Amino acid sequence: MDTASAVSTFAASGPLKGLRGLVMGLANDHSIAWGCALSLHERGAKVVLTCLNDKARLAVQPLADSIGAKLLCCNVEQEGDLEAAVAGAVEHLGGLDFAVHSIAWAPLVDLHGRVVDSTAAGFSRAVQVSCHSFAELARVVEPHLGSGGALVTMSYIGAEDAVPNYGLMGPVKAALESLVRYMAEELGPKGVRVHAVSPGPLPTRAASGLLHFDDLMASSAQQAPLRRAVTLAEVGNCVAYLVGPDATGMTGQTLYVDAGLHAVR
């Protein structure tokens, strides 16, 4: 049996068969959202993907097509876009069991400068896009999630430690991790679980905006106990575990997929 056939057979009877989810933030084949979508698909889940706009769609439509996923445009700064994306996903899938939020952005002028020099406007936009949009997503999808539903977002060790050149995004990710805990407390009585996954440095489009990112990747791989970087598949596999039936007793956590880097910093 070839690899494609083996994946298809596994997906047909996989541990996530019957689950339906929205995966937000597809930019290219290096996106964390893409690693998540692949892992979810391989385990039998049905997903709808989002990208930023029609320009991005031209680049990522073939990725969505390769796993038979519907692709929608969603700019979380555009009023009504998030609601439309969730409605489109619900209509296409017949409901939702989970949502994955893999969206982060900050103005380069603020990202490349000192935190103390950041503008109020730049800081606010970074929080709105990278953090508060997760709360907005939860609000919109909550009516569609039953007991056992799951929401997952993406963080980074810079939320906990001051990482050189991570700058403005450190406080933003710290706010995101705190948001996860509050959302877990609020949605827990309904049986909805909320988590953050904190990957090690990955060469995503968002990460490419950081100064000296190649140096950060190299030093992280040298410091990590496993002495390597992690892969998109490893991050996606963690997300697939969190939204599935084997993690129903877990919520409100930040789970590190960073080759152990968080343990030795």
Backbone as CSV, one residue per row, in Angstrom:
resi,resn,N_x,N_y,N_z,CA_x,CA_y,CA_z,C_x,C_y,C_z
1,MET,0.851,-1.193,0.000,0.000,0.000,0.000,0.888,1.245,0.000
2,ASP,0.618,2.206,-0.928,1.446,3.409,-0.948,1.069,4.325,0.206
3,THR,1.907,5.369,0.394,1.711,6.256,1.541,0.358,6.947,1.507
4,ALA,-0.054,7.458,0.340,-1.329,8.155,0.231,-2.488,7.243,0.587
5,SER,-2.417,5.993,0.118,-3.483,5.043,0.419,-3.517,4.710,1.899
6,ALA,-2.337,4.585,2.507,-2.269,4.283,3.934,-2.878,5.412,4.756
7,VAL,-2.567,6.675,4.394,-3.137,7.821,5.093,-4.641,7.852,4.943
8,SER,-5.123,7.588,3.714,-6.552,7.592,3.454,-7.265,6.530,4.268
9,THR,-6.659,5.343,4.356,-7.254,4.254,5.124,-7.294,4.600,6.607
10,PHE,-6.202,5.192,7.125,-6.139,5.575,8.536,-7.178,6.637,8.852
11,ALA,-7.310,7.636,7.952,-8.256,8.716,8.178,-9.687,8.211,8.220
12,ALA,-9.981,7.210,7.375,-11.343,6.693,7.298,-11.803,6.063,8.602
13,SER,-10.860,5.592,9.396,-11.221,4.938,10.659,-10.417,5.506,11.821
14,GLY,-9.875,6.726,11.640,-8.972,7.321,12.620,-9.658,7.762,13.893
15,PRO,-8.866,8.133,14.882,-9.402,8.489,16.204,-10.250,9.744,16.212
16,LEU,-10.148,10.582,15.166,-10.940,11.812,15.110,-12.074,11.720,14.091
17,LYS,-12.347,10.517,13.612,-13.426,10.350,12.639,-14.734,10.884,13.217
18,GLY,-15.414,11.695,12.427,-16.678,12.269,12.857,-16.558,13.650,13.462
19,LEU,-15.341,14.072,13.820,-15.153,15.408,14.380,-15.016,16.441,13.270
20,ARG,-15.520,17.639,13.538,-15.543,18.711,12.547,-14.927,19.969,13.150
21,GLY,-14.031,20.604,12.387,-13.338,21.734,12.977,-12.993,22.842,12.005
22,LEU,-12.749,24.012,12.563,-12.310,25.195,11.827,-10.855,25.452,12.192
23,VAL,-9.994,25.574,11.186,-8.574,25.847,11.407,-8.256,27.187,10.753
24,MET,-7.879,28.169,11.566,-7.692,29.526,11.079,-6.216,29.905,10.976
25,GLY,-5.861,30.596,9.887,-4.520,31.157,9.787,-3.617,30.533,8.743
26,LEU,-4.189,29.910,7.710,-3.361,29.286,6.671,-2.735,30.361,5.786
27,ALA,-1.405,30.351,5.689,-0.702,31.327,4.855,0.121,30.655,3.761
28,ASN,0.709,29.503,4.057,1.471,28.719,3.086,1.728,27.344,3.690
29,ASP,2.547,26.546,3.010,2.761,25.182,3.500,3.717,25.122,4.685
30,HIS,4.213,26.285,5.139,5.017,26.337,6.359,4.204,26.830,7.556
31,SER,2.931,27.082,7.346,2.075,27.589,8.417,1.809,26.519,9.466
32,ILE,1.782,26.935,10.730,1.370,26.020,11.788,-0.050,25.530,11.519
33,ALA,-0.889,26.404,10.973,-2.254,26.007,10.630,-2.255,24.834,9.656
34,TRP,-1.294,24.813,8.746,-1.232,23.716,7.781,-0.783,22.418,8.463
35,GLY,0.187,22.513,9.351,0.590,21.322,10.102,-0.570,20.751,10.900
36,CYS,-1.381,21.636,11.484,-2.555,21.188,12.248,-3.575,20.540,11.318
37,ALA,-3.850,21.205,10.194,-4.855,20.684,9.267,-4.478,19.294,8.776
38,LEU,-3.204,19.096,8.466,-2.767,17.784,7.981,-2.942,16.707,9.044
39,SER,-2.507,16.993,10.259,-2.617,16.003,11.332,-4.077,15.677,11.634
40,LEU,-4.920,16.688,11.631,-6.343,16.472,11.883,-6.969,15.639,10.767
41,HIS,-6.645,15.990,9.533,-7.163,15.251,8.383,-6.710,13.794,8.399
42,GLU,-5.439,13.587,8.702,-4.898,12.229,8.708,-5.559,11.350,9.755
43,ARG,-6.130,11.961,10.783,-6.791,11.200,11.856,-8.300,11.124,11.683
44,GLY,-8.776,11.607,10.552,-10.183,11.422,10.227,-11.079,12.614,10.427
45,ALA,-10.564,13.734,10.958,-11.407,14.911,11.168,-11.690,15.608,9.839
46,LYS,-12.839,16.262,9.776,-13.186,17.103,8.636,-12.929,18.550,9.044
47,VAL,-12.231,19.297,8.198,-11.884,20.666,8.567,-12.244,21.653,7.469
48,VAL,-12.526,22.871,7.899,-12.611,24.037,7.032,-11.449,24.944,7.412
49,LEU,-10.767,25.495,6.424,-9.596,26.335,6.654,-9.916,27.791,6.342
50,THR,-9.182,28.702,6.982,-9.294,30.110,6.611,-7.922,30.669,6.256
51,CYS,-7.933,31.615,5.330,-6.747,32.411,4.997,-7.146,33.875,5.082
52,LEU,-6.194,34.773,4.946,-6.445,36.186,5.215,-7.377,36.837,4.203
53,ASN,-7.096,36.616,2.904,-7.844,37.334,1.871,-7.737,36.596,0.537
54,ASP,-8.297,37.200,-0.500,-8.297,36.545,-1.818,-6.888,36.389,-2.381
55,LYS,-5.992,37.322,-2.070,-4.603,37.189,-2.515,-3.967,35.955,-1.906
56,ALA,-4.175,35.748,-0.611,-3.634,34.560,0.051,-4.278,33.289,-0.493
57,ARG,-5.556,33.375,-0.837,-6.262,32.201,-1.349,-5.570,31.616,-2.592
58,LEU,-5.057,32.483,-3.451,-4.388,32.011,-4.663,-3.223,31.093,-4.335
59,ALA,-2.535,31.380,-3.228,-1.360,30.588,-2.854,-1.733,29.304,-2.131
60,VAL,-2.818,29.326,-1.358,-3.098,28.186,-0.474,-4.273,27.321,-0.902
61,GLN,-4.999,27.724,-1.942,-6.113,26.888,-2.398,-5.665,25.466,-2.744
62,PRO,-4.501,25.294,-3.412,-4.067,23.916,-3.703,-3.839,23.080,-2.441
63,LEU,-3.391,23.711,-1.346,-3.210,22.979,-0.100,-4.563,22.479,0.418
64,ALA,-5.537,23.380,0.444,-6.868,22.983,0.896,-7.439,21.874,0.013
65,ASP,-7.267,22.030,-1.285,-7.791,21.024,-2.216,-7.154,19.659,-1.985
66,SER,-5.883,19.646,-1.586,-5.169,18.378,-1.428,-5.718,17.525,-0.299
67,ILE,-6.438,18.149,0.653,-7.049,17.368,1.730,-8.573,17.467,1.687
68,GLY,-9.090,17.981,0.576,-10.533,18.066,0.412,-11.204,19.014,1.379
69,ALA,-10.513,20.095,1.747,-11.044,21.040,2.731,-11.561,22.305,2.060
70,LYS,-12.671,22.815,2.550,-13.182,24.101,2.087,-12.289,25.208,2.627
71,LEU,-12.044,26.232,1.806,-11.194,27.349,2.186,-12.003,28.636,2.166
72,LEU,-11.973,29.370,3.269,-12.692,30.626,3.391,-11.716,31.760,3.713
73,CYS,-12.047,32.975,3.320,-11.240,34.141,3.678,-11.764,34.726,4.988
74,CYS,-10.845,35.142,5.856,-11.239,35.757,7.121,-10.137,36.680,7.607
75,ASN,-10.450,37.954,7.678,-9.573,38.955,8.274,-10.209,39.357,9.598
76,VAL,-9.616,38.978,10.717,-10.252,39.208,12.016,-10.357,40.690,12.361
77,GLU,-9.669,41.562,11.611,-9.817,42.998,11.822,-10.991,43.574,11.040
78,GLN,-11.567,42.779,10.155,-12.675,43.237,9.331,-13.997,42.827,9.968
79,GLU,-14.830,43.792,10.281,-16.095,43.515,10.957,-16.944,42.527,10.159
80,GLY,-17.393,41.490,10.823,-18.264,40.500,10.200,-17.553,39.324,9.582
81,ASP,-16.233,39.431,9.343,-15.508,38.341,8.688,-15.504,37.071,9.541
82,LEU,-15.254,37.214,10.830,-15.175,36.044,11.699,-16.523,35.338,11.768
83,GLU,-17.573,36.105,11.936,-18.913,35.523,11.980,-19.233,34.786,10.682
84,ALA,-18.847,35.382,9.550,-19.116,34.763,8.259,-18.328,33.465,8.092
85,ALA,-17.076,33.462,8.559,-16.257,32.255,8.440,-16.829,31.118,9.277
86,VAL,-17.238,31.421,10.504,-17.808,30.383,11.356,-19.113,29.872,10.762
87,ALA,-19.947,30.784,10.280,-21.207,30.378,9.664,-20.956,29.500,8.447
88,GLY,-19.954,29.860,7.639,-19.628,29.057,6.466,-19.132,27.674,6.837
89,ALA,-18.328,27.597,7.903,-17.822,26.304,8.351,-18.956,25.424,8.872
90,VAL,-19.845,26.028,9.659,-20.981,25.270,10.211,-21.874,24.759,9.088
91,GLU,-22.126,25.613,8.108,-22.972,25.205,6.986,-22.332,24.065,6.200
92,HIS,-21.024,24.166,5.972,-20.341,23.152,5.165,-20.199,21.831,5.905
93,LEU,-19.908,21.892,7.196,-19.621,20.681,7.970,-20.846,20.130,8.703
94,GLY,-21.876,20.949,8.816,-23.046,20.527,9.569,-22.931,20.741,11.062
95,GLY,-21.909,21.461,11.489,-21.671,21.731,12.905,-20.189,21.874,13.162
96,LEU,-19.823,22.131,14.403,-18.420,22.260,14.790,-18.170,21.548,16.110
97,ASP,-17.013,20.893,16.193,-16.590,20.243,17.429,-15.335,20.884,18.003
98,PHE,-14.591,21.614,17.192,-13.376,22.274,17.664,-13.007,23.414,16.725
99,ALA,-12.145,24.298,17.223,-11.587,25.369,16.401,-10.139,25.581,16.808
100,VAL,-9.288,25.816,15.813,-7.861,26.053,16.029,-7.533,27.462,15.542
101,HIS,-6.982,28.262,16.430,-6.657,29.669,16.166,-5.146,29.784,16.016
102,SER,-4.691,30.024,14.795,-3.253,30.144,14.534,-2.996,31.449,13.794
103,ILE,-3.276,32.545,14.481,-3.199,33.880,13.896,-2.357,34.767,14.805
104,ALA,-1.352,35.427,14.235,-0.536,36.366,15.003,0.004,37.436,14.063
105,TRP,0.017,38.675,14.545,0.524,39.776,13.727,0.808,40.980,14.607
106,ALA,1.834,41.729,14.228,2.127,43.024,14.856,2.772,43.909,13.802
107,PRO,2.550,45.215,13.855,3.220,46.131,12.917,4.737,46.005,13.063
108,LEU,5.436,45.937,11.951,6.879,45.732,12.004,7.599,46.832,12.774
109,VAL,7.146,48.066,12.643,7.821,49.162,13.334,7.774,48.961,14.850
110,ASP,6.702,48.377,15.336,6.595,48.107,16.767,7.284,46.798,17.131
111,LEU,7.190,45.817,16.255,7.801,44.524,16.520,9.322,44.618,16.579
112,HIS,9.908,45.468,15.732,11.363,45.558,15.637,11.972,46.524,16.656
113,GLY,11.138,47.268,17.326,11.658,48.206,18.308,11.567,47.661,19.724
114,ARG,11.976,48.482,20.670,11.849,48.106,22.075,10.383,48.143,22.490
115,VAL,10.030,47.294,23.457,8.664,47.297,23.953,8.313,48.667,24.536
116,VAL,9.266,49.280,25.223,8.987,50.574,25.846,8.781,51.678,24.815
117,ASP,9.196,51.440,23.574,9.005,52.426,22.518,7.806,52.110,21.631
118,SER,7.098,51.034,21.902,5.976,50.635,21.048,4.865,51.672,21.119
119,THR,4.163,51.823,20.017,3.051,52.765,19.986,1.801,52.126,20.577
120,ALA,0.948,52.962,21.115,-0.314,52.451,21.653,-1.145,51.803,20.554
121,ALA,-1.133,52.420,19.376,-1.917,51.881,18.266,-1.367,50.530,17.814
122,GLY,-0.035,50.421,17.703,0.572,49.163,17.282,0.363,48.058,18.296
123,PHE,0.520,48.396,19.567,0.305,47.413,20.631,-1.147,46.930,20.616
124,SER,-2.068,47.857,20.458,-3.482,47.506,20.460,-3.835,46.587,19.288
125,ARG,-3.293,46.892,18.108,-3.582,46.033,16.949,-2.990,44.650,17.133
126,ALA,-1.790,44.571,17.700,-1.175,43.264,17.943,-2.015,42.438,18.910
127,VAL,-2.535,43.075,19.951,-3.384,42.371,20.916,-4.688,41.942,20.262
128,GLN,-5.268,42.824,19.459,-6.560,42.507,18.849,-6.442,41.325,17.890
129,VAL,-5.419,41.353,17.032,-5.266,40.291,16.035,-4.783,38.995,16.674
130,SER,-3.789,39.083,17.546,-3.102,37.892,18.042,-3.715,37.302,19.297
131,CYS,-4.503,38.082,20.016,-5.025,37.636,21.307,-6.545,37.736,21.379
132,HIS,-7.074,38.949,21.295,-8.513,39.106,21.499,-9.334,38.389,20.446
133,SER,-8.781,38.194,19.260,-9.522,37.460,18.229,-9.816,36.026,18.661
134,PHE,-9.025,35.485,19.590,-9.314,34.144,20.109,-10.554,34.179,20.993
135,ALA,-10.678,35.221,21.797,-11.888,35.390,22.600,-13.102,35.587,21.696
136,GLU,-12.931,36.380,20.644,-14.029,36.603,19.702,-14.419,35.297,19.015
137,LEU,-13.424,34.499,18.648,-13.704,33.201,18.043,-14.515,32.334,18.985
138,ALA,-14.124,32.307,20.249,-14.848,31.506,21.238,-16.301,31.953,21.347
139,ARG,-16.511,33.252,21.365,-17.875,33.775,21.471,-18.731,33.326,20.295
140,VAL,-18.159,33.357,19.096,-18.928,33.041,17.896,-19.180,31.537,17.756
141,VAL,-18.205,30.723,18.144,-18.375,29.272,17.971,-19.073,28.610,19.153
142,GLU,-19.135,29.300,20.297,-19.706,28.679,21.502,-21.082,28.055,21.278
143,PRO,-21.999,28.718,20.561,-23.314,28.105,20.369,-23.280,26.791,19.588
144,HIS,-22.191,26.549,18.874,-22.103,25.362,18.034,-21.329,24.219,18.700
145,LEU,-20.690,24.487,19.835,-19.866,23.485,20.505,-20.654,22.798,21.610
146,GLY,-20.663,21.481,21.575,-21.281,20.735,22.648,-20.249,20.294,23.667
147,SER,-20.678,19.525,24.642,-19.756,18.985,25.637,-18.694,18.146,24.934
148,GLY,-17.441,18.385,25.282,-16.336,17.717,24.609,-15.688,18.560,23.541
149,GLY,-16.283,19.729,23.249,-15.705,20.626,22.269,-14.366,21.186,22.742
150,ALA,-13.581,21.718,21.805,-12.244,22.197,22.157,-11.858,23.419,21.332
151,LEU,-11.130,24.325,21.975,-10.557,25.495,21.336,-9.065,25.500,21.624
152,VAL,-8.256,25.720,20.587,-6.801,25.696,20.739,-6.198,26.903,20.042
153,THR,-5.240,27.562,20.691,-4.514,28.672,20.095,-3.011,28.416,20.186
154,MET,-2.223,29.300,19.585,-0.773,29.114,19.518,-0.027,30.193,20.279
155,SER,0.879,29.786,21.163,1.678,30.720,21.934,3.167,30.514,21.621
156,TYR,4.016,30.992,22.523,5.473,30.841,22.359,6.114,31.094,23.723
157,ILE,7.300,30.542,23.960,7.997,30.663,25.232,8.263,32.128,25.603
158,GLY,8.231,33.018,24.611,8.387,34.441,24.862,7.282,35.028,25.713
159,ALA,6.200,34.277,25.899,5.146,34.709,26.824,5.604,34.601,28.266
160,GLU,6.535,33.702,28.526,7.013,33.430,29.884,8.379,34.044,30.147
161,ASP,9.273,33.953,29.157,10.624,34.487,29.278,10.819,35.654,28.320
162,ALA,11.714,36.549,28.661,12.069,37.646,27.761,13.057,37.115,26.726
163,VAL,12.574,36.893,25.513,13.389,36.334,24.439,13.899,37.475,23.564
164,PRO,15.216,37.589,23.363,15.749,38.672,22.544,15.079,38.738,21.173
165,ASN,14.693,39.941,20.772,14.098,40.244,19.477,12.651,39.783,19.328
166,TYR,12.074,39.148,20.360,10.662,38.778,20.276,9.773,39.967,20.633
167,GLY,10.311,40.862,21.434,9.730,42.175,21.673,8.264,42.194,22.034
168,LEU,7.526,42.995,21.293,6.118,43.255,21.558,5.283,41.994,21.675
169,MET,5.633,40.959,20.916,4.801,39.755,20.902,4.877,38.985,22.213
170,GLY,5.916,39.197,23.017,6.011,38.517,24.300,4.854,38.866,25.221
171,PRO,4.634,40.158,25.508,3.484,40.533,26.329,2.152,40.130,25.706
172,VAL,2.060,40.170,24.388,0.809,39.782,23.719,0.529,38.301,23.934
173,LYS,1.556,37.460,23.784,1.364,36.025,24.001,1.113,35.719,25.478
174,ALA,1.701,36.502,26.380,1.409,36.317,27.805,-0.068,36.576,28.069
175,ALA,-0.604,37.621,27.445,-2.032,37.904,27.576,-2.861,36.761,26.998
176,LEU,-2.411,36.203,25.878,-3.126,35.094,25.251,-3.176,33.878,26.177
177,GLU,-2.062,33.554,26.824,-2.044,32.400,27.722,-2.954,32.631,28.931
178,SER,-2.988,33.858,29.435,-3.912,34.174,30.517,-5.355,34.058,30.035
179,LEU,-5.615,34.517,28.829,-6.948,34.412,28.243,-7.403,32.963,28.178
180,VAL,-6.496,32.080,27.817,-6.822,30.647,27.753,-7.341,30.155,29.100
181,ARG,-6.687,30.555,30.174,-7.104,30.081,31.497,-8.485,30.628,31.870
182,TYR,-8.727,31.886,31.574,-10.037,32.462,31.876,-11.129,31.837,31.014
183,MET,-10.832,31.606,29.746,-11.808,30.968,28.869,-12.092,29.540,29.322
184,ALA,-11.070,28.842,29.793,-11.268,27.482,30.288,-12.217,27.481,31.476
185,GLU,-12.055,28.463,32.367,-12.932,28.550,33.538,-14.364,28.884,33.130
186,GLU,-14.515,29.755,32.157,-15.848,30.188,31.749,-16.589,29.141,30.926
187,LEU,-15.872,28.417,30.077,-16.515,27.457,29.181,-16.520,26.035,29.734
188,GLY,-15.738,25.796,30.784,-15.665,24.462,31.366,-17.000,23.877,31.795
189,PRO,-17.879,24.662,32.430,-19.170,24.099,32.841,-19.995,23.546,31.680
190,LYS,-19.716,24.014,30.459,-20.415,23.500,29.281,-19.689,22.310,28.664
191,GLY,-18.561,21.917,29.284,-17.795,20.794,28.756,-16.855,21.162,27.629
192,VAL,-16.645,22.475,27.398,-15.745,22.939,26.343,-14.362,23.180,26.919
193,ARG,-13.349,22.620,26.289,-11.972,22.705,26.763,-11.194,23.746,25.962
194,VAL,-10.225,24.402,26.615,-9.450,25.470,25.975,-7.971,25.274,26.293
195,HIS,-7.135,25.346,25.276,-5.693,25.154,25.465,-4.886,26.103,24.587
196,ALA,-3.645,26.328,24.981,-2.632,26.933,24.129,-1.543,25.895,23.876
197,VAL,-1.044,25.864,22.668,0.124,25.060,22.324,1.273,26.026,22.065
198,SER,2.424,25.736,22.650,3.579,26.627,22.540,4.709,25.921,21.794
199,PRO,4.764,26.077,20.472,5.824,25.413,19.697,7.171,26.109,19.858
200,GLY,8.231,25.359,19.598,9.536,25.974,19.442,9.562,26.793,18.166
201,PRO,10.647,27.538,17.918,10.716,28.376,16.723,10.537,27.562,15.447
202,LEU,9.658,28.035,14.578,9.395,27.414,13.283,9.435,28.496,12.209
203,PRO,9.935,28.170,11.021,10.085,29.182,9.965,8.761,29.515,9.277
204,THR,7.825,30.077,10.043,6.547,30.491,9.485,6.656,31.906,8.919
205,ARG,5.624,32.319,8.196,5.629,33.679,7.644,5.639,34.711,8.764
206,ALA,4.861,34.467,9.816,4.825,35.412,10.937,6.192,35.523,11.601
207,ALA,6.860,34.386,11.793,8.166,34.397,12.448,9.223,35.101,11.608
208,SER,9.042,35.101,10.298,10.035,35.731,9.423,10.132,37.230,9.660
209,GLY,9.120,37.812,10.331,9.174,39.234,10.624,10.052,39.576,11.806
210,LEU,10.486,38.573,12.580,11.339,38.823,13.733,12.780,39.077,13.297
211,LEU,13.449,39.992,13.972,14.854,40.251,13.687,15.707,39.058,14.112
212,HIS,16.681,38.695,13.285,17.652,37.637,13.594,16.962,36.304,13.921
213,PHE,15.892,35.998,13.181,15.131,34.796,13.486,15.962,33.530,13.244
214,ASP,16.813,33.529,12.228,17.659,32.347,11.970,18.552,32.052,13.167
215,ASP,19.073,33.103,13.782,19.917,32.912,14.971,19.089,32.334,16.119
216,LEU,17.858,32.796,16.249,16.980,32.287,17.302,16.689,30.807,17.096
217,MET,16.436,30.418,15.852,16.178,29.005,15.574,17.401,28.149,15.897
218,ALA,18.562,28.616,15.489,19.783,27.848,15.705,20.108,27.716,17.189
219,SER,20.006,28.813,17.922,20.333,28.760,19.349,19.318,27.921,20.111
220,SER,18.057,27.979,19.726,17.030,27.186,20.387,17.279,25.699,20.185
221,ALA,17.673,25.317,18.977,17.955,23.918,18.695,19.166,23.424,19.492
222,GLN,20.144,24.299,19.690,21.333,23.924,20.460,21.021,23.777,21.946
223,GLN,20.110,24.611,22.465,19.795,24.593,23.890,18.789,23.512,24.266
224,ALA,17.914,23.161,23.354,16.837,22.227,23.670,17.395,20.858,24.050
225,PRO,16.829,20.186,25.041,17.308,18.864,25.435,17.378,17.867,24.279
226,LEU,16.448,17.952,23.338,16.487,17.037,22.187,17.468,17.485,21.111
227,ARG,18.074,18.658,21.317,19.099,19.199,20.401,18.614,19.299,18.956
228,ARG,17.376,19.760,18.801,16.840,19.938,17.452,15.623,20.849,17.516
229,ALA,15.200,21.291,16.343,13.933,22.009,16.238,12.796,20.999,16.125
230,VAL,11.593,21.464,16.349,10.434,20.601,16.167,9.885,20.787,14.757
231,THR,8.928,19.962,14.394,8.343,20.009,13.057,6.888,20.443,13.118
232,LEU,6.371,20.882,11.987,4.955,21.212,11.903,4.091,20.023,12.271
233,ALA,4.513,18.835,11.841,3.734,17.630,12.130,3.650,17.386,13.634
234,GLU,4.739,17.645,14.360,4.724,17.421,15.805,3.770,18.385,16.509
235,VAL,3.728,19.615,16.031,2.782,20.582,16.586,1.354,20.154,16.244
236,GLY,1.138,19.776,14.993,-0.183,19.335,14.571,-0.655,18.108,15.331
237,ASN,0.270,17.194,15.612,-0.102,15.983,16.352,-0.570,16.315,17.763
238,CYS,0.063,17.311,18.388,-0.356,17.735,19.721,-1.766,18.321,19.669
239,VAL,-2.025,19.152,18.675,-3.352,19.744,18.526,-4.400,18.663,18.296
240,ALA,-4.068,17.679,17.451,-5.004,16.584,17.184,-5.324,15.816,18.466
241,TYR,-4.331,15.625,19.311,-4.558,14.973,20.604,-5.495,15.808,21.477
242,LEU,-5.265,17.114,21.531,-6.032,17.974,22.422,-7.508,18.061,22.040
243,VAL,-7.812,18.040,20.754,-9.213,18.159,20.345,-9.931,16.817,20.362
244,GLY,-9.183,15.735,20.544,-9.754,14.403,20.443,-10.226,13.819,21.759
245,PRO,-10.675,12.572,21.727,-11.289,11.933,22.901,-10.308,11.545,23.992
246,ASP,-9.011,11.542,23.713,-8.046,11.140,24.730,-7.631,12.273,25.657
247,ALA,-8.096,13.505,25.390,-7.702,14.653,26.210,-8.903,15.311,26.880
248,THR,-9.965,14.557,27.076,-11.195,15.156,27.599,-11.091,15.596,29.056
249,GLY,-10.073,15.138,29.765,-9.894,15.548,31.159,-8.948,16.706,31.330
250,MET,-8.588,17.377,30.228,-7.599,18.451,30.269,-8.202,19.753,29.768
251,THR,-7.881,20.845,30.439,-8.252,22.163,29.938,-7.421,23.228,30.648
252,GLY,-7.346,24.408,30.018,-6.688,25.561,30.620,-5.178,25.499,30.641
253,GLN,-4.570,24.669,29.810,-3.124,24.483,29.876,-2.404,25.086,28.675
254,THR,-1.126,25.388,28.879,-0.213,25.675,27.783,0.709,24.469,27.646
255,LEU,0.640,23.810,26.512,1.447,22.611,26.275,2.597,22.965,25.337
256,TYR,3.807,22.640,25.765,4.999,22.980,24.994,5.362,21.853,24.023
257,VAL,5.548,22.238,22.770,6.069,21.322,21.756,7.334,21.992,21.228
258,ASP,8.420,21.885,22.010,9.616,22.683,21.726,10.908,21.917,21.966
259,ALA,10.830,20.582,21.854,11.996,19.722,22.082,12.577,19.891,23.480
260,GLY,11.743,20.378,24.422,12.168,20.535,25.803,12.785,21.865,26.152
261,LEU,12.780,22.819,25.219,13.451,24.092,25.453,12.918,24.819,26.685
262,HIS,11.617,24.753,26.917,11.020,25.492,28.042,11.558,25.009,29.386
263,ALA,12.049,23.765,29.430,12.498,23.193,30.693,13.895,23.648,31.084
264,VAL,14.631,24.233,30.153,16.045,24.548,30.438,16.373,26.015,30.262
265,ARG,15.409,26.833,29.873,15.707,28.261,29.669,15.961,28.931,31.022
